[in-house]
Amino acid sequence: MIPRYSRPEMVAIWSPETKFRIWFEIEAHACDALAELGVIPKSAAKTIWEKGGAATFDVDRIDEIEAVTKHDVIAFLTHLAEIVGPDARFVHQGMTSSDVLDTCFNVQLVRATDILLADIDRLLEALKSRAFEHKDTVTIGRSHGIHAEPTTFGVKLALAYAEFERCRQRLVAAREEVATCAISGAVGTFANIDPRVEEHVAEALGLKAEPVSTQVIPRDRHAMYFATLGVVASSIERLATEIRHLQRTEVLEAEEYFSPGQKGSSAMPHKRNPVLTENLTGLARMVRSYAMPAMENVALWHERDISHSSVERMIGPDATVTLDFALSRLAGVIEKLLVYPENMEKNLNKFRGLVHSQRVLLALTQAGTSREDAYRLVQRNAMKVWEQGKDFLEELLADAEVRAALSEEDIREKFDLGYHTKHVDTIFRRVFGNA
């Protein structure tokens, strides 16, 4: 996580100040439950909330204590005792450090996901708006990077919209997966704390009680979460790569907005590079890379080892901060994307009618020609376009074998672009409903 690819709201979730505030809330909510159960005095729970709730936790002081204790939770509890006074002895009753660490981590992931969901909502709105704007903007579809058949630019954007709707659904499921709380003690058996404390803390924090834990919450949950972030990143990269290809000079069907005063190259003043989408491609690689260590964290020793801790201290902030930045950047790219319908038309006609080859093939087979012969006839004329720059329609009209099966009117009718876009309305209804 570096400032260049960070946004303040997401960064704040992972700040030491936020972390220690969540730690305090976990401990204080546990004290409330313990007080209701008669384990500690209610007056103590009240004092803990009053003094701790009003305090600003001193990060430097906690770091100073940790330098001696070599234990971050103990350092925090020591600092909390300095603030609360004698009643601090009732804090952390029957709990283990991971009860605090894991529950806090999940609170942070849930909060981070809420921001990511808002990011996706903005992106979806941008994609929908631009899709309807270019619903009928005909362009060439490509397979293997080669001209295939006509589509519309709106359909391309509708495809991205549907993909990010699925990403949103996956994020909602991932949020649910990690929204659990464990206050279950040293090996998860509640030996020194009542399970009702866990239930109370979970409800207070908007989480669910983990059904069964060891000293830690099972890490398959987090593996699923970070894998989901990786999928979202891959969807970002897919759309970014599409835009990068469309911005290539010889294509130039769409282009990132180039702002006044922007410069593309230190050496070549003419350059307008797809720097934002190239950047998104790199950021997607980083987010995906965090999924593997999250999966490797699943296999901890027995009731827990600490090998997952260093990983999560890095991938938690890095993955969510990076993905937040990437989603926001992509939404901005789509909102300001420059689209060039005239270049789409020019590229569509570049190979003089070859995009209609399948229609001619099907017409020949429907007229009684075998598929093998029909393919041979169409390909024979198509290769003249590729190799000699001929016009596909003219070559077909001049081909005696083709004319033996199809009339001039039949052949010309097969070159209607509207044939390829006749179901665009259906596609849009499937994606957007009746919007």
C-alpha positions, 0 to 999 in steps of 0.5 A: 500500500502506497499513497499513490494508489490509495484513497483516504477513506479506505486507508483510514480503516487500516490505520493504527488509530482505527484498529485500536478503537475497534480493539477497545470496542471488542473488549468493552462489549465483552465487559458489558456481557460479562457484567450482565452475566454477573462475572464483573461489576456493572460499575466496572463495565461502565467505567471502562466505556466512559474512560476508554470511549473518551480516550484517544489511544496513543499509538506511540505509547503502545509502540513503546510498550510493545518494544518491551513486551514484544506483544501488541495486544498486551501493549494495548491492554497495558495502555488501556489500563493506564487510561482506565485505572483499577477497573482495567483488571476486568478487561480481557477476562477469559479471552485470548489475543486472537479473539481481539485480533480476528474479530477486529480483522473481520470488522475491518474487512466488512467495512472495507467491503462496504466501500468496495460495494459502493465503488462497484455501484458507481462503476455499474452506473457509469457502464449502464449510462454509456451502454445506453448511449452507444446501444446502437453504435455498430462496431466490429467484434473481434475474435483472436484480435481479428475481425469477426462479425458486427456488434455494438459498442453498447453491447460491449459495455453491457457485457462489462455491466453484467460481469461487474454485477456478478462481481458485486454479488460475489463481494456480498457473499465474501462479506458475509463469509468473513462477517464472523466473531470469535470470543472463545478463548485459548483453543475455542472451547469457551473454558474461561468465558461464556459463549453468550459473551461472544454472541453479544459482541458479535451482535454489537459489531454487526457480525455473526458468532463463529459456529466453531473456532480454534484459537482463531477463526478458520482461514478458509473464510479469508481465502474465499474473501481474497480470492473474490477480490482477485476475481474482481481485479481480473474483471477490471483487467479484462475491461482495461485490456479491451480499452487499451486495444481499442485505443491503439493508433491503428484501431482508435475506436475509443480512448482514455480522456486526455486532459488539458496540459497532460503529457504522454511522453518525455520524448515524443510530444504527440503521444496519447497513451492509455496510461490509466488502463495500463496502470489498472492492469498492473494493479490487478496483478497485485490484487490477484497475487494476494489470493495465494498467500490467503489460501496458504494461511488455511493450513495452520498447525493444530489450534493455531500458529502465527504464520498467518499473522504477518501475511494478513497484516500486509494483504488486508490493507494492500488488497482492499486499498488497491482494489478500491483505488482501481475500481474508482479509477476504472469508473472515472475512465468509463465516465470520461471515455472518448468514443469514436463511432466514425472510426468504428465504421471505418474499421468495420468496412476495412475488409470490404464486406468480409464480416458477412461471410457467415450469412453467405455460407448459411444462405448457400447451405439453405439453398442446397449446397453442401456445407463443405462446398459452401465453405469452399466457395465463400472462403475462395472469395474471402481470400481474394479480399485478404490477399488482393484487396478485392471487394467481397460482394463484387467477388461473390456476384462474379462467382458463377458457382455462387450465382448458380445457388443465389440470386444477386438480390439474395447475395446483396441482402446478406450484407445488411448490418441490421441483421447482426444487431436485431437482437440488441434490444433483447440483450439489453433487456436481459442485462438491464431489465426494462430500464 
